[in-house]
Amino acid sequence: MTFPDFSRGWGRFFHPLCQMSFKTTGLTGIRGIACLNVILYHLNQSRSITNLSPLDWSIYQFTESLAISVSFFFIIGGLYRSIPYWRSILLDEPIPETRRTIIDRFWRISPPYYAALIASFILALILGISGPDALVRLFSGLTFLSWIHPTTLFPVDISGPLWYISYDAMGTLTVMGIMLVLTKIPKRLIPVGIFGSALVLLGLHFLFIHLPFPQGSGVASVWFPFYNPFVF
């Protein structure tokens, strides 16, 4: 079985488009908007929905739909991290130093994340609202593994949005791992590699959601296990 040469035909057509579209300044702004939308969505959760005027009710319902921005944030983040590898594949630029990129990202994200995580943990202790598994959840958050179990989905009893960081960390490793593989295989096999990666991730997703996890409570009972790094 032979495969078309990725560098010819439609590959040549996309070559000049890649040079133009890989200017990523706008992606940061779009990610910022998605992040603000998620903040608005969470603030909207604290609003009372009783005795709202028709206009206020419409605004409330619209703001509730902003939850989809979480998915947009993941998608744009994955695209942003894959671009240096696509430049290597399509424009013959040097392959990014994946190890250095991961280390740089860790030191950029971890200090404020760890500060927020530990401060939230201590505040929950002071307020007396920490559950019996608080230390386990804190450890899962510190190691970016809070996605592996419904009881650890939210690593602390307050600051619920911190659940996102573990998913983002795993997503970063997944994207970079797949893209690194694509830079190593012949260009004519790139479409096969993309399709194969999608099948593997979908397979892991369906395996994960059928594991015998205990039933979570609250939001975790709705999100977990369907929210996982494989599907994101």
Residue, then its C-alpha position, 0 to 999 in steps of 0.5 A: m500500500t502506498f501513501p501520497d507524498f504529504s509534501r506534494g499536491w495539497g501540501r504545496f498548496f498549504h505551504p504559503l498559507c502556513q507561512m501566513s496563518f502561523k502568526t499566532t498573536g491573535l490566538t493569545g487574545i482569543r484564549g484571553i476572551a475564552c478565559l474571561n468567558v469562563i470567569l463570567y460563567h462561574l460568577n453567574q453561578s452565584r446569582s439568584i434566579t428568582n424574580l428575574s425580569p425577562l431581560d435579566w433571565s435572557i442574560y443569565q441563560f446566555t452567560e450559562s452558555l459560556a461554559i463552552s469556552v472551556s472547550f475552546f480554551f483547550i482547543i486553542g491551547g492545543l493548536y498553539r502548542s502544536i504550531p511549532y511542530w507544524r512549522s517543522i513539518l511543513l516549513d522545514e524549520p528545526i524541531p522544537e526542543t520539547r524537553r525545554t518547552i515542557i520545563d519552561r511551561f512548568w516554571r511559568i505555570s506552577p508557581p502561581y498555581y501552587a500558590a493558589l492551590i496551597a492558599s486555598f487548602i489552608l483557607a479551607l482548613i481555617l474555615g473548617i470545610s476540608g473533607p477527610d480526603a483533603l490531603v489526597r486531593l491536594f497531592s493530586g493537584l500538586t502532581f497534576l493528577s486530579w483527573i484520575h478519580p472523581t474524589t480528586l477532580f477538585p483538588v481543594d474544597i474552594s477555588g473549584p476552577l483549579w481542576y483545569i490545571s491538571y487537565d491542561a498539563m496532561g493535554t500539553l504532554t499529549v499534544m507535544g508527544i503526538m506532534l513529536v511523533l509526527t515530526k519523526i515519521p515520513k511526511r507521506l504518513i502524516p495523515v495516517g499518524i493523525f488518524g491513528s492518534a485520534l483513534v488511540l485517544l478515542g480508545l483511551h477515552f472510551l476505556f476510561i469512561h467504562l472503568p468502575f469508578p465510584q459515583g461522585s457527588g455534586v458537579a463531579s457526578v456530572w463531569f467525571p469521567f466524561y471530562n478527561p484529558f483524552v477527550f479534551 
